Amino acid sequence: MVLYRHGRTEWNVARRFQGQLDVPLDDVGRSQAAAAARVLIGLRPDRLVSSDLSRAADTAAELAGLASLSVGLDPGLRETYGAAWQGLSAEEIKASYPEALRAWLAGGDIPVPGAETREQTGQRTAAAVRHALEGLPAGATLVAVTHGGAARAGIGVMLGLPRSLWGVIGGLANCSWSVLEEHPAAESTPDGSPAFRLVEHNAGVLPQPVLGQEAGS
């Protein structure tokens, strides 16, 4: 299973909080999506789902065209809802919410009314991925196109990590991805769902075999 972040937007460059606002890809983002699709097609995806926000859906469309797949749109894969922070630049947030921004950057939640918590984001992202995996045979590949914050939180849930440890997961660059596989030897997550293991993170190339002692040689 592949969690794949969308291509670049002008707001990414401006460090403006996008959240669930529908900000389109810029020219660089569209080029990134086309280039990444030519790599990801090597995984021979069997199913493709995406956030319904256009920056993710348009990224998914590049891969869909090469793979001859349709794209299932799922709002469960959207980015964290940031309430009053959405549309603000990092400088504007710092000026109006200095303590809140420090807490957010340290791994806390957005402490403004109506904003989604990281836990809420992770749970809905993981639920959307698990739903998309239903009915796929063993060995099939799902590609889920999502957003940076949603991907990190979803990975934390699917790995069964305590919320306090999610900060050890680095961010995803635009049009980079993480590869997870179900880990039958691991205990299930607290909600009883199967646990996964992280095979690749923030990758831009296809997974490589693990050679050496970790592979038993």
Secondary structure, 3 states (H helix, E strand, C coil): CEEEECCCEHHHHHCECCCCCCCCECHHHHHHHHHHHHHHHHHCCCEEEECCCHHHHHHHHHHHHHHCCCEEECHHHCCCCCHHHCCCEHHHHHHHCHHHHHHHHCCCCCCCCCCCCHHHHHHHHHHHHHHHHCCCCCCCCEEEEECHHHHHHHHHHHCCCCHHHHHHCCCCCCCCEEEEEECCCCCCCCCCCCCEEEEEEEECCCCCCCCCHHHCC
